[in-house]
Amino acid sequence: MVTNFPAEFGFHVPTRIVFGEGSLARLPEVIDEACGGTGASVFLVTGKHSLKAQGILDRVLGSLGRFHVTHFDGAVPFPASQDVDRALEACRRADPDAVVAIGGGSAMDLAKLTAVLMANPGPSIEYGKRLRTIEQPGLPFIAVPTTSGSSSEVTPGMAMWQWDENTSYNVRHTYMFPTVALVDPDLTMSMPRDLAAASGVDAFSSAFESYWATGAQPMTDTLALGVVRMFAENLEASCRDGGRAARAACALAATMSGVGYSNCPPNVCHAFSRPLTIFWRVAHGQAVGVTLPAFLERNAPAIAHKLPPLWEALGVGGLDEAVARVTSIMRNCGLETRLGELGVSEGDLDRYLDVVAWERLATMPTDLSRQEARDLLKSLL
């Protein structure tokens, strides 16, 4: 029996999800439906190399032969406001009917903000700094992920990484939900092990954060438990063997994770990941996951009534086993589990804490002081 949940809660998922092996072939149909007819012009956002090297780009462009396509290949990891503005300038010149992104989280994030800013004036940084607010829906946006973990294909936000300011800005609005998420697990088959690991642990961690968050509710909990179970059963195999079944399970789990945490956002692990990326250029998923075991141990007592289903999903019998299992999954996937292994030393901790996204801790079930955080980080060196 489900108990101890809010008497009132909301749940919002406007994105249509098309999932299945080989579903990339449906992209022309999806564009037609999103644009309300045929003959649309499309602004296609990708990275510069990977899709081209794999032959996927040529296949996509061939399938879109009846559309007028403007290809922007300027998506880069950890996009800054300048990258968004370059994409936006190119999109405005093209004046398309729809935006399509094929790639990892960075490509989808870049494209989703570009799509919405087509109908909202001003440079992107002003939205990051809350100097402007998104007021109008943008162009139809179709997100096609090639990784399994950013979940950007079903979420309403993006992070802009401002390296010169040693910070990142989150832009989030319901108008930023993609119109359609076209999730084809076949596109994840070429992911190298390190990318499968880092992206998977990102979504895996998000599910835990959503589950222990103060805003959790039955629908987000159900999704979070499903995500934990699917990654616990498949992520190691996805990284070790790269088999089709494991990769497909992780692709579905990543999309489910995003649906859940769009309604109950991640908190402390993501908050503490920012300094690792800003100062040490650590991949996002690795940066998020390295603190997951420690924060699971800290937050578990505050959600004692919810732990039995979590342990069952993870395949363990208690907290100590759970912490060990999460740590083992990360290690078996080739990820680091200590801050020291990522280059952090005790002398870095104050600088580290200065850049933590403290505002994200508002939904954590327990308070965390700066000194307590410093002690926890020190224990992970």
Backbone torsions as a table, in degrees:
resi	resn	phi	psi	omega
1	MET	NA	134.5	177.1
2	VAL	-84.1	125.0	-179.9
3	THR	-134.7	175.0	174.1
4	ASN	58.5	44.6	175.0
5	PHE	-120.0	161.6	-177.1
6	PRO	-60.8	146.4	177.6
7	ALA	-69.1	-27.6	178.3
8	GLU	-133.1	139.4	174.9
9	PHE	-159.5	162.1	178.0
10	GLY	-121.1	161.4	179.3
11	PHE	-151.0	128.5	-171.8
12	HIS	-135.7	119.9	177.1
13	VAL	-138.8	83.9	-177.8
14	PRO	-77.7	-15.4	-176.4
15	THR	-74.4	129.0	172.2
16	ARG	-78.5	131.6	-178.4
17	ILE	-109.1	123.8	174.3
18	VAL	-114.2	112.1	-174.2
19	PHE	-121.4	139.7	172.4
20	GLY	155.8	149.3	177.2
21	GLU	-62.8	130.4	-179.2
22	GLY	83.5	3.7	-175.4
23	SER	-70.6	-11.1	175.2
24	LEU	-57.4	-29.1	179.2
25	ALA	-63.0	-17.0	-179.5
26	ARG	-87.6	2.2	-176.3
27	LEU	-56.0	-46.1	178.5
28	PRO	-58.4	-42.5	178.1
29	GLU	-61.9	-42.4	-178.9
30	VAL	-65.3	-39.9	177.7
31	ILE	-63.0	-45.2	178.7
32	ASP	-57.1	-45.8	-178.3
33	GLU	-65.9	-39.7	-178.7
34	ALA	-67.8	-31.8	-177.0
35	CYS	-94.9	-4.9	177.6
36	GLY	75.8	22.9	179.0
37	GLY	165.9	-176.2	-178.0
38	THR	-100.0	169.5	175.1
39	GLY	78.6	24.0	-177.0
40	ALA	-73.0	158.6	168.9
41	SER	-101.3	142.4	-169.6
42	VAL	-127.5	136.0	170.8
43	PHE	-102.3	109.5	-174.5
44	LEU	-100.4	121.8	-178.7
45	VAL	-107.6	127.3	176.3
46	THR	-145.0	173.3	166.9
47	GLY	-78.4	-177.8	-172.4
48	LYS	-87.5	-29.6	-165.6
49	HIS	-121.6	-49.2	-164.6
50	SER	-59.4	-52.5	-177.9
51	LEU	-62.2	-36.5	179.0
52	LYS	-67.0	-44.6	-178.7
53	ALA	-63.8	-31.9	-177.9
54	GLN	-86.0	-4.5	-178.9
55	GLY	81.7	1.5	-177.5
56	ILE	-72.6	-37.7	-178.1
57	LEU	-61.1	-45.6	179.4
58	ASP	-62.4	-38.4	179.6
59	ARG	-64.4	-42.7	179.9
60	VAL	-65.1	-48.2	-178.5
61	LEU	-62.1	-35.3	177.1
62	GLY	-65.0	-39.6	-179.2
63	SER	-71.1	-20.9	-178.3
64	LEU	-99.9	23.6	-174.7
65	GLY	-58.9	-29.7	-179.0
66	ARG	-85.7	-0.9	176.6
67	PHE	-102.1	155.0	169.6
68	HIS	-87.5	112.4	-172.7
69	VAL	-111.1	127.7	168.2
70	THR	-106.2	118.0	-175.8
71	HIS	-98.4	119.5	175.2
72	PHE	-109.9	113.5	-176.2
73	ASP	-107.1	30.6	-175.9
74	GLY	-96.6	14.5	177.1
75	ALA	-70.5	130.8	-178.0
76	VAL	-129.3	157.4	175.7
77	PRO	-60.4	144.8	178.1
78	PHE	51.2	63.4	-175.3
79	PRO	-63.8	140.1	174.9
80	ALA	-98.8	173.3	-179.7
81	SER	-59.7	-34.2	179.6
82	GLN	-63.0	-35.6	178.5
83	ASP	-68.3	-40.7	176.8
84	VAL	-62.3	-44.4	-177.5
85	ASP	-65.0	-35.7	176.5
86	ARG	-64.6	-43.7	178.1
87	ALA	-64.0	-40.4	-178.5
88	LEU	-65.1	-40.7	177.9
89	GLU	-61.9	-43.9	179.1
90	ALA	-65.9	-37.4	-179.9
91	CYS	-67.6	-39.9	179.1
92	ARG	-65.2	-36.7	177.0
93	ARG	-65.2	-38.6	-177.9
94	ALA	-74.5	-30.2	-179.4
95	ASP	51.0	59.1	-174.2
96	PRO	-82.8	171.6	173.8
97	ASP	-90.9	-21.3	-178.0
98	ALA	-155.0	156.4	174.9
99	VAL	-113.5	135.2	176.9
100	VAL	-126.0	133.0	174.7
101	ALA	-121.1	133.4	174.3
102	ILE	-124.6	115.6	-178.8
103	GLY	160.0	-161.4	178.0
104	GLY	-83.4	-167.4	-175.3
105	GLY	-59.8	-37.1	-178.0
106	SER	-64.8	-43.3	179.1
107	ALA	-64.4	-42.7	-179.6
108	MET	-68.4	-39.8	177.8
109	ASP	-62.1	-47.9	179.4
110	LEU	-57.1	-44.3	-176.1
111	ALA	-71.3	-37.9	-176.4
112	LYS	-67.5	-37.5	177.4
113	LEU	-72.4	-36.7	175.5
114	THR	-58.4	-45.2	-178.2
115	ALA	-61.2	-42.4	-176.7
116	VAL	-77.5	-31.3	-179.8
117	LEU	-76.5	-9.3	172.1
118	MET	-61.5	-21.6	179.8
119	ALA	-114.7	9.1	-178.2
120	ASN	-135.7	123.4	-171.1
121	PRO	-76.1	162.3	172.6
122	GLY	99.0	161.3	179.7
123	PRO	-71.4	154.6	-174.5
124	SER	-63.4	-33.5	-176.4
125	ILE	-62.0	-29.0	-179.7
126	GLU	-68.8	-25.4	174.5
127	TYR	-79.1	-36.1	176.4
128	GLY	-64.3	-38.2	-178.6
129	LYS	-89.4	7.9	177.5
130	ARG	64.5	25.2	175.1
131	LEU	-82.7	-22.3	174.2
132	ARG	-131.3	156.8	175.4
133	THR	-121.8	146.7	176.7
134	ILE	-72.0	125.2	-175.8
135	GLU	-119.5	-18.7	-176.7
136	GLN	-127.1	144.4	173.1
137	PRO	-66.2	147.5	-178.5
138	GLY	-95.2	-153.3	178.9
139	LEU	-75.0	155.0	170.4
140	PRO	-54.7	137.0	-176.4
141	PHE	-129.7	125.5	-179.9
142	ILE	-113.4	121.6	-176.6
143	ALA	-106.9	127.3	-179.1
144	VAL	-123.6	98.0	-176.0
145	PRO	-76.7	144.4	173.9
146	THR	-112.6	0.3	175.5
147	THR	-125.3	171.6	-176.2
148	SER	-126.1	79.5	178.6
149	GLY	174.2	-29.9	179.3
150	SER	-68.4	-31.9	-178.9
151	SER	62.8	13.0	-176.7
152	SER	-62.3	-19.0	-179.0
153	GLU	-67.0	-13.8	-178.6
154	VAL	-133.2	17.6	-176.7
155	THR	-117.9	157.7	-174.0
156	PRO	-102.8	32.2	-177.0
157	GLY	-149.7	171.4	174.0
158	MET	-150.6	159.0	174.4
159	ALA	-109.3	131.1	172.2
160	MET	-105.7	127.2	-174.4
161	TRP	-99.8	108.7	-177.5
162	GLN	-100.2	89.6	-172.6
163	TRP	-62.6	-35.1	-178.2
164	ASP	-70.4	-17.5	178.6
165	GLU	-105.8	0.2	-176.8
166	ASN	52.9	47.2	179.2
167	THR	-155.9	177.1	171.1
168	SER	-135.3	152.8	177.7
169	TYR	-119.3	134.2	176.9
170	ASN	-98.4	128.9	173.8
171	VAL	-111.0	124.4	-174.1
172	ARG	-142.8	132.3	176.9
173	HIS	-162.6	148.4	-179.4
174	THR	-60.8	-25.3	177.2
175	TYR	-70.5	-10.3	-179.5
176	MET	-90.2	-4.8	172.5
177	PHE	-57.6	130.7	173.4
178	PRO	-58.0	149.0	176.4
179	THR	-68.6	-44.7	-179.9
180	VAL	-138.4	137.3	168.3
181	ALA	-106.4	116.0	178.6
182	LEU	-103.7	100.8	-170.8
183	VAL	-106.8	104.2	179.7
184	ASP	-110.5	106.3	-178.5
185	PRO	-57.7	-23.1	178.1
186	ASP	-59.2	-30.0	-178.5
187	LEU	-70.9	-16.4	179.3
188	THR	-89.7	-5.6	-173.7
189	MET	-66.6	-25.5	-178.6
190	SER	-90.6	0.6	178.8
191	MET	-61.1	129.0	171.6
192	PRO	-68.0	163.0	-174.6
193	ARG	-56.4	-43.4	-175.0
194	ASP	-65.9	-34.5	178.7
195	LEU	-73.6	-40.3	176.4
196	ALA	-60.9	-38.7	-179.1
197	ALA	-69.5	-52.2	-175.6
198	ALA	-65.1	-43.2	-179.1
199	SER	-68.4	-40.1	179.7
200	GLY	-64.0	-42.6	-179.3
201	VAL	-68.2	-27.8	174.7
202	ASP	-59.2	-53.1	-179.4
203	ALA	-68.8	-35.8	177.0
204	PHE	-60.1	-47.9	179.6
205	SER	-64.7	-40.4	179.7
206	SER	-58.0	-37.0	-179.6
207	ALA	-65.4	-42.4	176.7
208	PHE	-62.6	-46.0	-178.4
209	GLU	-61.9	-40.5	177.3
210	SER	-65.4	-38.0	-176.0
211	TYR	-67.8	-39.0	-178.6
212	TRP	-91.0	-3.5	-177.1
213	ALA	-66.0	151.8	-179.8
214	THR	-67.3	-20.5	179.5
215	GLY	-92.5	8.5	-178.5
216	ALA	-63.6	150.1	179.4
217	GLN	-149.4	171.8	-170.8
218	PRO	-55.1	-38.4	-177.4
219	MET	-71.4	-42.4	177.8
220	THR	-69.0	-36.1	178.0
221	ASP	-63.3	-42.3	-179.8
222	THR	-61.5	-43.0	177.3
223	LEU	-65.7	-44.8	-178.7
224	ALA	-59.9	-43.4	179.6
225	LEU	-64.3	-40.1	177.2
226	GLY	-63.6	-39.5	178.8
227	VAL	-66.2	-45.8	178.5
228	VAL	-57.8	-46.1	-179.2
229	ARG	-61.6	-46.6	-175.4
230	MET	-67.0	-40.1	177.4
231	PHE	-71.9	-39.3	178.7
232	ALA	-60.2	-33.0	-177.7
233	GLU	-89.7	-17.2	-169.7
234	ASN	-129.5	-21.0	-171.5
235	LEU	-65.0	-41.9	180.0
236	GLU	-62.0	-43.2	178.7
237	ALA	-65.6	-37.3	177.8
238	SER	-60.2	-40.0	-179.1
239	CYS	-79.5	-35.8	-176.0
240	ARG	-75.6	-50.4	-172.4
241	ASP	-110.1	-24.4	-177.0
242	GLY	64.8	29.5	-177.5
243	GLY	-70.5	156.8	-174.4
244	ARG	-63.1	-43.7	-176.6
245	ALA	-64.7	-44.1	-179.7
246	ALA	-67.0	-40.9	179.5
247	ARG	-64.7	-39.5	179.1
248	ALA	-66.3	-40.2	178.5
249	ALA	-62.9	-41.5	179.7
250	CYS	-69.0	-35.0	176.6
251	ALA	-62.7	-43.5	178.6
252	LEU	-67.1	-42.9	-179.8
253	ALA	-61.0	-39.7	-179.9
254	ALA	-63.9	-42.4	178.9
255	THR	-66.6	-42.7	176.8
256	MET	-60.1	-40.2	179.5
257	SER	-59.5	-44.6	-179.6
258	GLY	-65.6	-37.9	177.2
259	VAL	-60.5	-44.2	-179.6
260	GLY	-67.1	-50.7	-172.9
261	TYR	-79.0	-10.1	169.4
262	SER	-64.4	-25.3	179.3
263	ASN	-100.0	-13.6	177.5
264	CYS	-151.0	85.9	-165.9
265	PRO	-65.4	154.0	173.8
266	PRO	-60.1	160.1	-175.8
267	ASN	-133.9	-94.8	-162.1
268	VAL	-70.3	-42.1	179.8
269	CYS	-62.7	-39.9	177.0
270	HIS	-69.3	-37.4	177.7
271	ALA	-60.2	-40.7	-177.0
272	PHE	-85.3	-4.3	177.6
273	SER	-80.6	-26.8	-172.3
274	ARG	-57.1	-46.4	179.8
275	PRO	-61.0	-34.1	-179.5
276	LEU	-64.2	-36.4	178.1
277	THR	-78.3	-42.0	-178.2
278	ILE	-63.7	-48.9	-172.4
279	PHE	-94.4	-32.1	-174.8
280	TRP	-115.0	1.2	178.2
281	ARG	55.2	36.3	179.0
282	VAL	-75.9	136.8	177.4
283	ALA	-54.1	143.6	-171.5
284	HIS	-55.9	-49.9	-177.4
285	GLY	-62.9	-41.1	175.6
286	GLN	-62.3	-41.7	-179.5
287	ALA	-65.2	-36.0	178.2
288	VAL	-71.9	-46.3	-171.3
289	GLY	-71.9	-25.0	-173.4
290	VAL	-63.1	-27.4	179.0
291	THR	-97.3	-3.1	-176.0
292	LEU	-58.0	-48.4	-179.8
293	PRO	-58.4	-41.3	-177.9
294	ALA	-67.2	-42.6	-179.6
295	PHE	-75.9	-26.7	171.1
296	LEU	-62.6	-45.2	179.1
297	GLU	-62.4	-38.8	-177.9
298	ARG	-73.0	-40.6	-171.9
299	ASN	-88.0	-19.8	-175.5
300	ALA	-55.2	-45.6	-178.7
301	PRO	-59.3	-27.0	-178.5
302	ALA	-75.5	-14.9	178.3
303	ILE	-123.7	41.5	-174.4
304	ALA	-54.9	-36.8	-178.3
305	HIS	-68.9	-14.8	-178.6
306	LYS	-105.0	1.2	-172.0
307	LEU	-74.2	-38.6	-177.8
308	PRO	-54.3	-45.3	177.1
309	PRO	-65.0	-32.4	179.0
310	LEU	-67.6	-44.3	179.0
311	TRP	-63.4	-39.0	179.6
312	GLU	-64.4	-42.3	178.9
313	ALA	-64.3	-36.6	-178.8
314	LEU	-81.6	-15.5	179.6
315	GLY	80.0	34.9	-178.7
316	VAL	-131.2	173.0	-177.6
317	GLY	-107.8	-7.0	-177.2
318	GLY	-175.5	-177.2	-173.1
319	LEU	-64.2	-47.0	-178.7
320	ASP	-59.6	-43.0	177.6
321	GLU	-64.3	-37.4	-179.0
322	ALA	-64.6	-46.8	179.1
323	VAL	-61.0	-43.5	179.5
324	ALA	-65.2	-38.3	-178.6
325	ARG	-68.1	-44.4	178.1
326	VAL	-61.7	-43.9	177.8
327	THR	-60.7	-42.3	180.0
328	SER	-64.5	-42.1	178.3
329	ILE	-58.6	-45.1	-179.4
330	MET	-63.0	-46.5	-179.3
331	ARG	-63.7	-42.1	-179.7
332	ASN	-66.4	-22.0	177.0
333	CYS	-89.6	-0.6	177.9
334	GLY	88.2	15.1	-179.9
335	LEU	-95.2	155.2	177.2
336	GLU	-82.4	149.0	-179.0
337	THR	-121.5	6.2	177.7
338	ARG	-128.7	141.9	177.4
339	LEU	-63.0	-35.6	179.1
340	GLY	-60.0	-33.3	178.7
341	GLU	-70.0	-16.4	178.5
342	LEU	-98.7	4.5	175.7
343	GLY	100.2	4.2	-178.5
344	VAL	-86.7	136.1	176.3
345	SER	-120.2	169.8	-178.7
346	GLU	-60.8	-33.0	178.8
347	GLY	-68.1	-12.4	179.9
348	ASP	-91.4	-8.6	-166.3
349	LEU	-66.0	-37.8	179.6
350	ASP	-66.8	-42.7	175.9
351	ARG	-62.0	-41.0	177.3
352	TYR	-57.1	-50.2	-176.5
353	LEU	-66.7	-27.6	179.1
354	ASP	-64.7	-24.8	-173.1
355	VAL	-105.4	-4.6	176.4
356	VAL	-56.7	140.2	177.4
357	ALA	-81.3	75.2	-172.0
358	TRP	-59.0	-28.6	-177.7
359	GLU	-63.5	-22.2	-178.7
360	ARG	-75.3	-11.9	-179.3
361	LEU	-79.2	-1.4	-176.9
362	ALA	-60.9	-26.9	-178.9
363	THR	-101.8	9.5	175.6
364	MET	-74.8	143.0	-173.8
365	PRO	-75.1	-10.2	177.8
366	THR	-131.6	149.5	176.0
367	ASP	-72.2	150.7	179.5
368	LEU	-139.0	111.3	178.5
369	SER	-79.8	164.7	178.1
370	ARG	-61.1	-40.8	-179.5
371	GLN	-66.5	-40.9	177.0
372	GLU	-63.0	-39.3	178.2
373	ALA	-64.9	-40.2	179.4
374	ARG	-63.5	-41.8	179.1
375	ASP	-63.3	-41.0	179.9
376	LEU	-64.7	-44.8	178.8
377	LEU	-63.1	-40.1	178.9
378	LYS	-60.3	-36.4	-179.5
379	SER	-70.0	-15.2	-179.6
380	LEU	-97.4	-0.2	-179.6
381	LEU	-68.5	NA	NA
